[in-house]
Amino acid sequence: MRISNRQEAQTDTHGMKLNFRWLVVLGFCLLEISVRAAQLTVGDAVPSISANDQHGEEFVFTNGVQFLLVAMERASGTSANHKLAEQGAGFLESRRAVYIMDIHTMPFVARLFALPKMRKYPQRIVLVETAGMLAWVPVQPGRVTVLALTSEGRIQKISYWNPDSEPVAGFLQ
């Protein structure tokens, strides 16, 4: 039985589509593995962080910070802002804690409205505007990552705070 050129072309096209699909799937799997591999774990040193807070003042991560609270999502970050504001001025500083929000995906127009609101909060909010700067932070959806650090800036413990249902004080001990 002889296969015509048209049948061969259809078979080749079908095979190429399958190969392309598999390459796309493989690419996404490798990307997911590399992102997960980049996330730090207990014992790892926290990389350098340099960003401005909501008042435009520069923040540079140094050893001596005991806790990093990192909000990677808008909803959990907004909830955390409210809960931390309820604790009053000086709450984070007294616990040697720093609160960081990843806002790199926030559109410019939204920033025009969000930043004046953020300036009213009593706590310092370090605003990361660069994509990938916090790619090393382990994340759980709907939660703020809390990193307990050693005096040398290494991760001692990783917790996930739900600001909608949990008090923050228990995470900063």
C-alpha positions in Angstrom: 0.0 0.0 0.0 1.4 3.3 -1.1 0.9 6.6 0.9 0.3 9.6 -1.2 2.4 12.8 -0.7 -0.7 14.5 0.7 -1.1 11.8 3.4 2.6 12.1 4.2 2.2 15.9 4.6 -0.8 15.5 6.9 1.1 12.9 9.0 4.2 15.2 9.2 2.0 18.2 10.2 0.2 16.2 12.9 3.6 14.9 14.2 5.0 18.5 14.3 1.9 19.7 16.2 2.3 16.9 18.8 6.1 17.7 19.1 5.4 21.4 19.5 2.8 20.7 22.2 5.2 18.5 24.1 7.9 21.1 23.9 5.5 23.7 25.3 4.5 21.4 28.2 8.2 20.6 28.8 9.1 24.3 28.8 6.4 25.1 31.4 7.6 22.2 33.6 11.2 23.4 33.4 10.2 26.9 34.2 8.2 25.8 37.2 11.1 23.7 38.4 13.6 26.6 38.0 11.2 29.0 39.9 10.8 26.6 42.7 14.6 25.9 42.7 15.2 29.6 43.1 13.1 29.9 46.2 15.1 29.9 49.4 14.7 27.5 52.3 15.7 27.4 56.0 19.4 28.0 56.3 19.8 30.1 53.2 21.0 33.7 53.3 18.6 36.4 52.3 19.8 38.3 49.2 20.3 42.0 49.1 17.1 44.0 49.0 17.1 47.7 48.1 13.9 49.6 47.5 12.0 52.7 48.6 9.2 52.8 51.2 5.9 54.5 50.7 7.4 57.9 51.7 10.2 57.6 49.1 12.9 56.8 51.7 15.5 54.2 50.8 15.5 50.8 52.5 18.5 48.5 52.3 18.3 45.1 53.9 21.0 44.6 56.6 21.8 42.0 59.2 19.9 42.7 62.4 16.5 42.4 60.9 14.8 39.6 62.8 11.6 39.2 60.6 10.7 39.9 57.0 7.0 40.0 56.2 6.6 39.8 52.4 3.3 40.4 50.6 3.5 39.1 47.0 -0.3 39.5 46.2 -2.5 42.6 46.3 -5.3 41.1 48.4 -3.1 39.7 51.2 -1.0 42.9 51.1 -4.0 45.1 51.5 -5.3 43.0 54.4 -1.8 43.1 56.0 -1.6 46.9 55.7 -4.9 47.2 57.7 -3.9 44.6 60.4 -0.4 46.2 60.8 -1.9 49.7 61.0 -4.2 48.5 63.9 -1.0 47.6 65.8 0.1 51.2 65.8 3.3 53.0 65.0 6.5 51.3 66.1 5.0 47.8 66.2 7.2 46.4 63.5 10.3 48.3 64.6 10.0 47.1 68.2 10.1 43.5 66.8 12.9 44.3 64.4 10.6 43.4 61.6 10.3 44.9 58.1 7.2 44.7 55.9 7.8 44.4 52.1 5.1 44.6 49.4 5.8 43.5 45.8 4.0 46.1 43.6 5.8 45.5 40.3 2.6 44.4 38.6 0.5 47.3 39.9 -0.4 49.6 36.9 0.9 53.2 37.0 -2.7 54.6 37.3 -3.4 52.3 40.3 -0.2 53.6 41.9 -1.4 57.1 41.7 -4.3 56.2 44.0 -2.6 53.6 46.1 0.5 55.4 47.2 -1.2 58.4 48.9 -3.3 55.8 50.9 -0.2 53.9 51.8 1.5 57.1 53.1 -1.3 57.3 55.8 -0.3 53.9 57.3 1.8 54.2 60.5 4.1 51.3 59.5 6.9 51.5 57.0 6.0 49.6 53.8 9.0 48.8 51.6 7.7 48.8 48.0 9.5 46.5 45.5 8.8 47.7 42.0 11.3 45.4 40.1 10.1 42.1 38.7 12.0 39.2 40.0 13.6 41.0 42.9 11.6 38.8 45.3 11.5 35.6 43.2 13.4 33.8 46.0 10.6 34.3 48.5 8.6 31.1 49.1 4.8 31.9 48.6 1.5 30.5 49.6 -1.6 32.0 47.8 -3.6 34.4 50.0 -0.9 34.7 52.7 2.0 36.9 53.6 5.3 35.1 53.9 7.0 35.6 57.3 10.7 34.9 57.4 12.4 34.6 60.8 16.1 35.4 60.4 19.3 34.8 62.3 21.5 37.7 63.2 23.6 36.8 60.2 20.6 37.2 57.8 19.9 33.6 57.3 16.4 32.1 57.2 15.7 30.4 60.5 12.0 29.7 59.9 9.4 30.2 57.2 5.7 30.9 58.1 2.7 32.0 56.2 0.4 34.6 57.8 -3.2 35.0 56.8 -4.0 38.6 57.8 -7.7 38.0 57.3 -8.0 35.5 60.1 -4.8 35.4 62.2 -3.1 37.9 64.5 0.3 38.9 63.4 1.9 39.0 66.8 2.2 35.2 67.0 4.3 35.2 63.9 6.8 37.7 65.3 8.1 35.7 68.3 
